[in-house]
């Protein structure tokens, strides 16, 4: 059908979609994880033509368990990447000059989900437990939290916990290999519920409630690229269109979830799960116009610095974010 439309357009002397696309500027976005409603705003912007309206031809690259966004952008495989600030700041301190140019997610969706029948009532009762933790940069908020609680992470005893390197699933909890696991409010928590577990069987600790929430799902670019006015202009248009997509998704969560499903080439997602995920993600993007709140940034930095003898970052970063892109995008 698409080929037929292109041929018909050519016969009429009209510009085909392919020809029109040749006049668009390319932008490649690397996602932090697989295609799902966590990234709905970008897929909506693609589907609704928001990027094209800004003169952009955007390619969205899904992530996965074997894909590190920071490595992709460092190797030139993407212009911009979705990343959590702890991982971005840790990478910056190690020499990869990532800069946050926008922050679509205002709140954190991270939490620890525990069995309620093992005697866990508050953070102080996490000691002498086995806790499932995601790594590949996702462990930083957890380690900072434990350091602030004075809980060691090198083994189970009255002062410490055993850290189980958790895969990106909920099996360690369901199989009782761990008393608690890492979950997101919009994804893994609901996988536990969908397995047949009742919410009243669980105890959850939201990082937001514990005062150790760090910023998630920001947009990052390499600092050197921001020295190019043309690149900066392209990012202004990219952020403007992306935030238009995010606000559309917030207002039309079910339709946004259906758009995400259309882009799920793996066919791994379900309609019910994506609609529910979009509803939860909308709570995290609510209140954000895309601009990073310096107070949220400072809270994240202080949380990461407060890591005791093993902090996530050792010095306060400089130049790790810019408001120039969102200031121009919001004009």
N, C-alpha and C positions, 0 to 999 in steps of 0.2 A: 504493500500500500504506500509506504514512504517513497519507494522508488518511482511509483506511478505518479505521485504528487510532484516529485522533483521533475520528472519528464514533462508533465503537463505544464508546469511553471516555465520550463525552458522553452516549450513550444509557443507559449504566449509572450515570450520575451521578458519574463519576470525574473527577479533575483531569487534563486532557490535558497532554502535554509542553509545548505552547505556553503553556497557562495557568500551569503550574508555573514556566516560564522567566520569567514576568512578575514573579515575586517575587525573582529573582536580581539582583544588582548588576552593572552593565555594566563591563567592563574591555576596553580596546583595546590590543593589543600590536602594535607595528611591528617586523617582522623586518629584519635587515640585508640579506638576499638572498632569492632565490626559494625556494619550497617545496622543501626537501630535508632529508636526515637531519641536517644541521648543526643543525636546530631540532627534532629528533625529540621532545625532552622536552615541548615545549609541545603538539604534536599528540597525543602519548600522553595527556597530562593532559586534553585535550579529549575524546578518544575513550573513555578509561576512566572518565570522569565525575569526575575528581579536582577539577576546578574547580567543578563543580556541588555537590559535597560541601561545598565551602567557601562556598557561597552566591554563586557568581560565574557570570556569563554572559560568557565571554571570546570576543572576536573577534580572530583572528590575521590581520594584514595582511602578505602577502608583500612582499618588497622586489624590487629589480631594478636594472638599470644606470642608470635614470633617476630612481631614488628615493633620496633622502638621508635616512636615519632622523632625523638631528638636525633637519632642516628640517621633517619631518612633526610631530615632537613640539613643536617651537617654534611651529608654526602651530596647535596644539591638535588635530591629527589622531590623536593616540594618547596614552594615559595613561603608557605605559612602552614603552621601545624596547630592542632588542638592538643593542649597539654595541661597537666596539673601544675600549679605554681611550685610546690615542693621539688618536683623533679626538674622543672625548668631552672630554678635557682641553684639547685645542686649541680646541674650541668654547667651553669654559668660560672660557678666558682671553680669548676674543674677545667675551664677554658673554652667552653662553647658559648659564645656571647648571644644568648637568646634574650629577646626583648618582648615584653607583653605589650601588644598594641590595642587590645580590646578584651573585655571581660563580660561575655554574655551571661555567665552563671553568677548570680548574686550570692547564693547560699550553697552550702556543702550538702551532698547527699550521702556522705559516708557514715557508716555506723558499724558497731560491733553487735552481732546478733548471737544470743546465748540461749542454751536450754535453761528453762526456769526451774527444773527439778534437781539441779545440782547445787543449790544453795547460794547462787549469785544474786545479791540484792543491790549492791552498789559497786562502784569502781574499786573500792578497797577490798572487796571479796574476789577480785580477779586473780589474786596471788595464788600460787600453787595450782595453776590451771594450765591446760594446753589451749593455746589460742591460734586460730588460723589467720594468717596474714598474707596479703598479696605483696609480691616484690616487684622488681623492674621499675622502681621509683615510687610505687604506691605504698611502700612500707614507711615512708618518712613521717607522715602525720601520726601513725601508730607509735613509732619509736619516740617521737617527741612527747606524746601523751604519757607513755609509760615513764619517761624520764621525769616529767612533771609530777607524776604520782609517786616517784621514788621506787618504782618497781623495776627490778632487773629483768633482762630478757635473755639470760643465758642458761636457763633451766628452772624446773619446778622446785620451789621450796617456799618457806614462809615469807621470803622477800622477793621471789621471782616467779616468772612464768616460762613455760616452754613455748617457743614460737615454732609453729608448724608452717612451713612454706606452702601456702595454699594455692592450688590451681584455680583457674577462673570458673569454678563451679561450687556447689554447696554440699558436695559429697562428704567432706570431713565432719560436718555437723550431723547430717542425716545418718551417717554410719557410726556416730559417736566416737570418732577419732579425735575430735576437739570439743571442748565445752562451749567455745564461741568461735565464730568465723567473721571475716570481713564481708560486709554486704553494702549495697547501695540501696537507698530508699526506693529507687525506681526499677531495680532489676533483681538482684539476687535474693533480697528479702522475700519477694513475691514467688521466687522459685521454691523457696522453703515452704511457703504457704500452699502453693500448688501441689506440693508433694503429699499433702494431706495433714500437715501440721497446723494446729489451731494457733492464732495469734496469742491466746492466753497461756500457751505453753512456752512462750518465749519471753526473754528479757532483752531489751535493746538499749544501746547507749549511742545516741546521736552525737557526733563530734561537735556539732553546733551547740548542743546543750552542755557539753563538757568544757566549753570555752577553748577548744583546741582546733576548731575548724580552720582549714586552710583552703585557699581558693582553688577551684577546679575548673577545667574546661575553658581556659583562656585561649586567646589566639596569640601565637608567638612567631616572630620572624628573626632572622639573623641581623644583628646590629649593623654590620657593614652595608647591608642592602638599604638601610634607611638613609644612607648618605646620598642615594640616588633619587632626585626629585621625581623622576618618572615612576620609580617603584613606589614611593610614598603616595603619589597620586592614585596609583592602581590599588593600593591597600585602603585608601580612603573610600574608594568606590566599592571595594570588596566588603569592607565592614558595614558600610551603609546598606548594601543589598542584603547582607547576612542578617543584620538586625531587623530589617523589614521582614525577612523570612521567619525570624524567631517570634516576632510579635504576631504575625499571621498564624503561626503554629499555636501560640498561647490562646488565641481567640477561636481557633478551629482545630481543637486537639484530635478529634476523630479523623477529620480529613487529612491532617498532617500525618497521622499514623498510617493512613492508607498510602500516602505518597512515599513514606519510608519503605513500606512493603514492596512498592513497585520497583524500588532501587535495590532491593535485597536479592542480589544475583545468586547468593548461596541458598536461598529458600529456607533459611533456618528459623526465621521469625514467624510468629503467629499473630493473627489479627487481635485476639483478646489481649495478649501480652503487650503488644505495641500500643494499643489504645490506653491501657492502664499505665504503661511506662510514660507515654506522652503526658498524661494527667499529672504524674508525679514530677516529671522534668519541668513542666510549666510552673510548678511551685518554686523551682530553683532559679529560673530565669526571670520570674516576676520581680518587678522593681528595678531591673537593669535596663539601661538604654544603650548598653555596650561600653560605657566609660568605666574604667577601673576606679573604684573608690580608694583614695590613698589610705584611708583608715583601715579598710579591709586588707590592703597590701601590708600595712605596718603590723597588723595583728598576725598575719601569716608569717612575716619575717621573725617577729618576736617568738612565736611558737616554735619555729624551726631552730632558732638560736638557743632556745632553752632546752637543749638536749643533754645537759649534764656533761659527762666525760666524752660523749659521742654525739655531738650535735649534728644536725643535717647540714647546716652551713656554719662556718666558723667566724665569718665577719659579715657585717651588715652590707648588703649589696649596694652598688651605685649604678645608675643607668639601666636598671633592670626593667623599667617600664617607661612608656611615653604616653602622654595624653594628646599628642599632636594629631594622631590619626582620628581618634574619636571626636576631638574638638572640630576638626574639619568635616567629618562625616555627619555631625549633628547640626551643622549650620543650616 
